[in-house]
């Protein structure tokens, strides 16, 4: 048996890689060939190829964020929260063998499904894309203080501080954009980012950008 998988968590750090390792260990104990793509904060690693997906008997997606499933059309696909892969990898391997075949045409998009698990997933997707901007902006501002004191004096410190401010300022459009992207895919990205920018200009902060992202996403959807 050949298995391919994807793991991803809201922060893209610990749980993403813990889930991948847990699945890999469980599969090797059963002599099952497996490859797991991790979609973490530094981007996708161990990326699945078209040939590997085509040869796989099943797909396991363990993620607390939205994952694009289009490339798995026609494959048995099991989709669960990332913590299930960490805690119950053997169970996922058993369930995956009998998982329904995924189809982009017949994908279940019922309102009940969206209401039950979608909102949390959309929120975590937006937050996961926002975090790198917060981290990068914070590091730049800290470096500006280190080079130029508390007022970031000097040409170098001032430039780094300005760069950090720009990165931090982008976090609201990114949050709104990727919340909407999670809901409505690519058509939601621009309206969501525009909503996040409006929230930023109104000083509406996190809640404003979040509300704008949901509003844009569900309107497009």
C-alpha positions as CSV (number, residue, x, y, z in Angstrom):
1,X,0.0,0.0,0.0
2,X,1.1,3.5,-0.8
3,X,-0.1,6.5,1.2
4,X,0.4,10.3,0.7
5,X,-0.6,12.9,3.1
6,X,-0.5,16.6,4.1
7,X,-0.2,18.0,7.6
8,X,-0.8,21.6,8.5
9,X,-1.6,23.5,11.8
10,X,-2.7,27.0,12.5
11,X,0.8,28.3,13.4
12,X,2.6,26.0,11.0
13,X,5.2,25.1,13.5
14,X,5.0,22.2,16.1
15,X,1.9,20.3,15.3
16,X,2.5,20.3,11.5
17,X,5.7,18.3,11.9
18,X,4.6,16.2,14.9
19,X,1.7,14.9,12.8
20,X,3.9,14.1,9.8
21,X,6.3,12.2,12.0
22,X,3.6,10.3,13.8
23,X,2.0,9.2,10.5
24,X,5.4,8.2,9.1
25,X,6.3,6.1,12.1
26,X,3.0,4.3,12.2
27,X,3.1,3.6,8.5
28,X,6.7,2.2,8.6
29,X,5.7,-0.2,11.4
30,X,3.1,-1.6,9.0
31,X,5.6,-1.7,6.0
32,X,3.4,0.9,4.3
33,X,5.1,3.3,1.9
34,X,4.2,6.9,2.9
35,X,5.2,10.4,2.0
36,X,3.8,13.4,3.9
37,X,3.9,17.0,2.7
38,X,4.2,19.5,5.5
39,X,2.6,23.0,4.9
40,X,4.3,25.0,7.7
41,X,5.2,28.5,8.4
42,X,8.2,28.3,6.1
43,X,6.1,27.0,3.2
44,X,5.4,23.5,1.8
45,X,8.2,21.0,2.3
46,X,8.5,17.4,1.0
47,X,6.0,18.4,-1.8
48,X,4.0,15.6,-3.4
49,X,4.6,15.1,-7.1
50,X,1.8,14.2,-9.6
51,X,3.4,10.7,-10.0
52,X,3.3,10.0,-6.2
53,X,-0.3,11.1,-6.0
54,X,-1.3,9.0,-8.9
55,X,0.4,5.9,-7.4
56,X,-1.1,6.4,-4.0
57,X,-3.9,4.1,-2.7
58,X,-5.2,6.8,-0.3
59,X,-4.7,10.4,0.8
60,X,-4.7,11.6,4.4
61,X,-5.0,15.3,5.1
62,X,-4.5,16.2,8.8
63,X,-4.9,19.9,9.0
64,X,-6.5,22.6,11.1
65,X,-6.3,25.0,8.2
66,X,-7.8,25.0,4.7
67,X,-6.0,22.8,2.3
68,X,-6.4,22.7,-1.5
69,X,-7.6,19.2,-2.4
70,X,-8.0,19.7,-6.2
71,X,-4.9,17.6,-7.1
72,X,-6.4,14.6,-5.2
73,X,-9.5,14.3,-7.5
74,X,-10.4,10.6,-7.9
75,X,-8.4,9.4,-4.9
76,X,-9.6,7.9,-1.6
77,X,-9.3,10.9,0.8
78,X,-9.6,11.2,4.5
79,X,-9.6,14.7,6.0
80,X,-9.2,15.2,9.8
81,X,-7.9,17.7,12.3
82,X,-4.1,17.7,12.7
83,X,-4.3,16.5,16.3
84,X,-5.8,13.2,15.2
85,X,-2.7,12.4,13.2
86,X,-0.6,13.0,16.3
87,X,-2.8,11.0,18.7
88,X,-4.3,8.2,16.5
89,X,-2.1,7.7,13.4
90,X,-2.9,3.9,13.2
91,X,-6.6,4.7,13.2
92,X,-6.2,7.1,10.3
93,X,-4.4,4.5,8.3
94,X,-7.3,2.0,8.9
95,X,-10.0,4.6,8.1
96,X,-8.2,5.9,5.0
97,X,-8.4,2.5,3.3
98,X,-12.2,2.8,3.3
99,X,-12.4,6.6,2.8
100,X,-14.7,8.0,0.1
101,X,-13.3,8.9,-3.3
102,X,-12.8,12.6,-3.5
103,X,-14.4,14.4,-6.5
104,X,-14.2,18.1,-7.3
105,X,-17.6,17.8,-8.9
106,X,-19.5,16.1,-6.1
107,X,-17.7,17.7,-3.1
108,X,-20.0,18.1,-0.2
109,X,-20.5,21.8,0.5
110,X,-23.6,21.6,2.6
111,X,-24.5,24.4,5.0
112,X,-24.3,22.0,7.9
113,X,-20.7,21.1,7.1
114,X,-19.7,24.7,6.7
115,X,-21.4,25.7,10.0
116,X,-20.0,22.8,12.0
117,X,-16.3,23.0,11.1
118,X,-15.8,25.7,8.5
119,X,-15.7,28.8,10.7
120,X,-12.8,27.6,12.9
121,X,-10.9,26.3,9.9
122,X,-11.3,29.6,8.0
123,X,-10.2,31.6,11.1
124,X,-7.1,29.4,11.6
125,X,-6.2,29.7,7.9
126,X,-6.3,33.5,8.1
127,X,-4.2,33.5,11.3
128,X,-1.6,31.1,9.9
129,X,-0.9,33.4,7.0
130,X,-0.9,36.5,9.3
131,X,1.6,35.2,11.8
132,X,4.7,35.5,9.5
133,X,4.0,39.2,8.9
134,X,3.7,39.8,12.7
135,X,6.9,37.9,13.4
136,X,8.9,39.6,10.6
137,X,7.6,43.1,11.5
138,X,8.4,42.5,15.2
139,X,11.9,41.4,14.5
140,X,12.5,44.4,12.2
141,X,11.3,46.8,14.9
142,X,13.4,45.1,17.6
143,X,16.5,45.4,15.4
144,X,15.7,49.1,14.8
145,X,15.7,49.6,18.5
146,X,18.9,47.7,18.9
147,X,20.7,49.8,16.3
148,X,19.1,53.2,17.0
149,X,17.8,53.1,20.6
150,X,14.2,53.5,21.7
151,X,13.6,56.2,19.1
152,X,15.2,54.2,16.3
153,X,17.5,57.1,15.5
154,X,19.9,56.9,12.5
155,X,19.4,56.2,8.8
156,X,19.8,52.4,9.1
157,X,17.6,52.1,12.2
158,X,15.0,54.3,10.7
159,X,14.9,52.3,7.5
160,X,14.6,49.0,9.4
161,X,11.9,50.4,11.6
162,X,9.9,51.6,8.6
163,X,10.2,48.2,7.0
164,X,8.9,46.6,10.2
165,X,6.0,49.0,10.3
166,X,5.0,48.1,6.7
167,X,5.1,44.3,7.5
168,X,3.0,44.8,10.6
169,X,0.6,47.0,8.7
170,X,0.1,44.2,6.2
171,X,-1.2,41.7,8.8
172,X,-4.8,42.9,8.7
173,X,-5.2,42.7,4.9
174,X,-3.5,39.3,5.0
175,X,-5.9,38.1,7.7
176,X,-9.0,39.3,5.9
177,X,-7.7,38.0,2.6
178,X,-6.9,34.5,3.6
179,X,-10.1,34.1,5.7
180,X,-12.0,34.9,2.5
181,X,-9.7,32.7,0.5
182,X,-10.4,29.8,2.8
183,X,-14.1,30.3,2.3
184,X,-14.4,31.1,-1.4
185,X,-11.0,30.0,-2.8
186,X,-9.1,32.5,-5.1
187,X,-12.2,34.6,-6.0
188,X,-12.4,35.6,-2.3
189,X,-8.7,36.7,-2.0
190,X,-8.9,40.3,-3.3
191,X,-12.2,41.2,-1.7
192,X,-10.9,39.8,1.6
193,X,-7.7,41.8,1.4
194,X,-9.6,44.9,0.5
195,X,-11.8,44.4,3.5
196,X,-8.8,43.9,5.7
197,X,-7.3,47.2,4.4
198,X,-10.5,49.0,5.1
199,X,-10.4,47.6,8.7
200,X,-6.8,48.8,9.0
201,X,-7.7,52.3,7.8
202,X,-10.6,52.5,10.3
203,X,-8.4,51.2,13.2
204,X,-10.8,48.3,13.6
205,X,-7.9,46.0,14.3
206,X,-8.1,42.2,14.5
207,X,-11.9,41.9,14.9
208,X,-12.6,44.4,12.0
209,X,-10.3,42.5,9.6
210,X,-11.8,39.2,10.7
211,X,-15.3,40.4,10.2
212,X,-14.4,41.9,6.8
213,X,-12.8,38.6,5.7
214,X,-15.8,36.5,6.7
215,X,-18.2,39.0,5.1
216,X,-16.2,39.1,1.8
217,X,-15.7,35.4,1.7
218,X,-19.3,34.3,2.3
219,X,-20.5,37.0,-0.1
220,X,-18.3,35.7,-2.9
221,X,-19.1,32.1,-1.9
